[in-house]
C-alpha cells in the first residue's frame, strides 16, 4: 500500500453543544484554529484532504479544502461523513483504494497516523484499521477501503446502523494503539475546559 496516495476526509459534523454550539474545528488553540492544526498534521501524510461538513460551506473557506456534505439525509452521524468522503474519493480520485478518516477537532493527531494504520492493515491482512490510545478505540479515526462504500450505504440507509463500531464489527479490523505520553494524540476539545487544556498541550507540543 502506497501511503502517499491515500486521501483523507476530516469530519466536522459535530454540533459543539457543550461549547454552546458552532463549529468546534474553528475554535482557536494557541493562535491557530483546531482545523488548521489538523490540516498541518495530516496534509503531509495524505495525497489530498477534504472536509465533511453540512450547512454553508463558506464558513470554512479560509481552510482551502473542498467541503463535502453528507449524502444521506437526517444527519446520521460520522458514518455518513465517512461515506460522503468515500463517495467523493471514488468520483474524483478513482485510482485511490483507501481513505483516511479523522476528526477535525483533534489538534494533536500523530504524524505517523497513515503509515501505521496502513502497515497494520497489510501485516494483519485486515479489511480496515482504527486508531486507539489508553485502551480506547477512536472509531472515526481510521483507514477505509474505498470499495466498502456501497456496503456502508446499505448499512446506513437500509439497516439504520449509526454507530461506527457496530458497522466495523462486520469486518476484520486492525486496531493500532498510540501511547498517551507525552500526550494523547487523539485528544479532542469538547468543552471550554478542554480548550484550556489544549492550550497547555500546544505550548509543549509545538
Phi, psi and omega per residue, in radians:
X1 nan 2.151 3.138
X2 -1.545 1.840 -3.003
X3 -1.167 -0.466 -3.110
X4 -1.220 -0.191 -3.140
X5 -1.711 0.133 -3.058
X6 -1.642 2.064 3.046
X7 -1.400 2.904 -3.129
X8 -2.351 2.580 3.039
X9 -2.013 2.282 3.084
X10 -1.724 2.157 -3.047
X11 -1.605 2.002 -3.085
X12 -2.152 0.657 -3.048
X13 -1.573 -0.060 -3.101
X14 -1.146 2.636 -3.086
X15 -1.649 -0.101 3.091
X16 0.945 0.703 -3.075
X17 -1.114 -0.570 -3.133
X18 -1.344 -0.120 3.046
X19 -1.900 0.143 -3.127
X20 1.561 0.281 3.112
X21 1.625 3.072 -3.117
X22 1.693 -3.022 -3.099
X23 -1.719 1.946 -3.137
X24 -0.983 -0.725 -3.105
X25 -1.075 -0.296 -3.124
X26 -1.606 -0.007 3.063
X27 -1.240 2.608 -3.057
X28 -1.570 2.445 3.007
X29 -2.348 1.955 3.102
X30 0.907 0.830 3.016
X31 1.528 -0.070 3.101
X32 -2.308 2.635 3.058
X33 -1.208 2.717 3.070
X34 -1.020 -0.691 -3.139
X35 -1.091 -0.705 3.078
X36 -1.029 -0.695 3.140
X37 -1.178 -0.707 3.105
X38 -1.099 -0.796 3.131
X39 -1.069 -0.741 3.139
X40 -1.076 -0.606 3.125
X41 -1.285 -0.690 -2.958
X42 -1.714 -0.444 -3.112
X43 -0.975 -0.701 3.115
X44 -1.213 -0.271 -3.065
X45 -1.697 -0.313 -3.011
X46 -2.090 2.697 3.119
X47 -1.190 -0.589 3.001
X48 -2.880 2.848 3.139
X49 -2.151 2.512 2.973
X50 -2.215 2.857 -3.094
X51 -2.073 2.193 3.034
X52 -1.631 2.047 3.115
X53 -2.740 2.610 3.107
X54 -1.838 2.864 -3.099
X55 1.547 -2.830 -3.068
X56 -1.198 1.999 -3.125
X57 -1.208 -0.283 -3.067
X58 -1.072 -0.436 -3.110
X59 -1.197 -0.230 3.099
X60 -1.883 0.212 -3.027
X61 -0.986 -0.620 -3.063
X62 -1.134 -0.384 -3.082
X63 -1.372 -0.309 3.084
X64 1.316 0.225 -3.132
X65 -1.760 2.634 2.970
X66 -1.162 2.269 -3.139
X67 -1.774 2.166 -3.078
X68 -2.054 2.060 3.124
X69 -1.396 2.922 3.032
X70 -1.038 2.499 3.048
X71 -1.678 -0.135 3.125
X72 -1.884 2.239 -3.066
X73 -1.243 2.750 3.006
X74 1.617 0.168 3.111
X75 0.861 1.036 -3.060
X76 -1.374 0.275 3.003
X77 1.757 -2.956 -3.007
X78 -1.092 -0.487 3.111
X79 -1.072 -0.609 3.094
X80 -1.155 -0.638 3.089
X81 -1.174 -0.708 3.088
X82 -1.112 -0.747 3.105
X83 -1.096 -0.738 3.108
X84 -1.032 -0.713 3.099
X85 -1.132 -0.787 3.137
X86 -1.080 -0.731 3.122
X87 -1.117 -0.719 -3.139
X88 -1.140 -0.771 -3.140
X89 -1.090 -0.761 -3.133
X90 -1.065 -0.594 -3.110
X91 -1.433 -0.712 -2.976
X92 -1.797 -0.345 3.113
X93 -2.331 1.156 -2.987
X94 -1.083 -0.319 3.125
X95 -1.389 -0.264 -3.111
X96 -1.300 2.315 3.128
X97 -1.805 -0.297 -3.094
X98 -2.317 2.770 3.070
X99 -2.486 2.380 3.025
X100 -1.519 2.441 2.939
X101 -2.064 2.511 3.127
X102 -2.646 2.610 3.085
X103 -1.304 2.374 -3.107
X104 -1.426 0.089 3.118
X105 -2.014 0.397 3.100
X106 -1.949 1.647 -2.973
X107 -1.320 -0.144 -3.038
X108 -2.132 0.615 -3.110
X109 -0.977 2.543 -3.083
X110 -1.180 2.545 -3.119
X111 -1.366 -0.124 3.086
X112 -1.974 0.428 -3.053
X113 -1.043 -0.918 -3.056
X114 -1.172 -0.780 -3.081
X115 -1.127 -0.681 -3.127
X116 -1.271 -0.695 3.097
X117 -1.128 -0.776 3.135
X118 -1.129 -0.709 3.126
X119 -1.103 -0.678 3.130
X120 -1.179 -0.690 3.086
X121 -1.020 -0.793 -3.102
X122 -1.204 -0.806 -3.077
X123 -1.143 -0.730 -3.077
X124 -1.643 0.029 -3.089
X125 0.873 0.789 -3.109
X126 -1.551 2.804 -3.141
X127 -1.519 -0.390 3.048
X128 -2.806 2.951 -3.099
X129 -2.353 2.499 3.112
X130 -2.219 2.632 3.133
X131 -1.543 2.704 3.102
X132 -2.615 2.766 3.015
X133 -2.796 2.571 3.088
X134 0.978 0.583 3.138
X135 1.340 0.136 -3.105
X136 -2.091 2.245 3.058
X137 -1.436 2.470 3.117
X138 -1.930 1.521 -2.905
X139 -1.177 -0.318 3.108
X140 -1.499 -0.077 3.111
X141 -1.907 1.767 -3.035
X142 -2.845 3.139 -3.140
X143 -2.057 2.174 -2.997
X144 -2.140 2.387 3.008
X145 -1.284 2.337 -3.122
X146 -1.064 -0.535 3.140
X147 -1.167 -0.131 -3.135
X148 -1.442 -0.098 -2.910
X149 -1.136 -0.639 3.137
X150 -1.202 -0.629 3.064
X151 -1.143 -0.690 3.123
X152 -1.165 -0.712 3.113
X153 -1.066 -0.750 3.127
X154 -1.111 -0.719 3.140
X155 -1.096 -0.708 -3.124
X156 -1.269 -0.855 -2.979
X157 -1.446 -0.729 -3.039
X158 -1.658 -0.791 -3.080
X159 -1.554 -0.158 3.131
X160 0.986 0.723 3.075
X161 -1.527 2.133 -3.112
X162 -1.943 -0.497 -3.068
X163 -1.447 2.248 -3.060
X164 -1.039 -0.803 -3.071
X165 -1.184 -0.435 3.061
X166 -1.191 -0.636 3.086
X167 -1.279 -0.822 -3.077
X168 -1.170 -0.339 3.114
X169 -1.091 -0.275 3.127
X170 -1.372 -0.157 -2.976
X171 -2.216 2.867 3.024
X172 -1.394 2.031 -3.031
X173 -1.959 2.299 2.958
X174 -1.624 2.155 3.116
X175 -1.812 2.152 -3.071
X176 -1.952 2.174 -3.035
X177 -1.829 2.338 3.035
X178 -1.898 2.597 3.122
X179 -1.225 2.738 3.112
X180 -1.492 -0.221 -3.130
X181 -1.987 2.476 0.086
X182 -1.304 -0.213 3.078
X183 -2.722 2.722 3.074
X184 -1.343 1.981 -3.075
X185 -1.185 -0.192 -3.129
X186 -1.893 0.313 3.023
X187 -0.966 2.291 3.066
X188 -2.253 2.636 -3.023
X189 -1.672 1.930 3.133
X190 -1.944 -0.377 -3.074
X191 -2.327 2.987 3.085
X192 -1.080 -0.632 3.103
X193 -1.124 -0.649 3.096
X194 -1.113 -0.658 3.105
X195 -1.097 -0.704 3.102
X196 -1.111 -0.711 3.103
X197 -1.153 -0.657 3.102
X198 -1.093 -0.645 3.076
X199 -1.062 -0.745 -3.137
X200 -1.137 -0.776 -3.126
X201 -1.134 -0.724 -3.117
X202 -1.029 -0.648 3.141
X203 -1.130 -0.501 3.137
X204 -1.528 -0.489 -2.937
X205 -1.627 -0.543 -3.062
X206 -1.223 nan nan
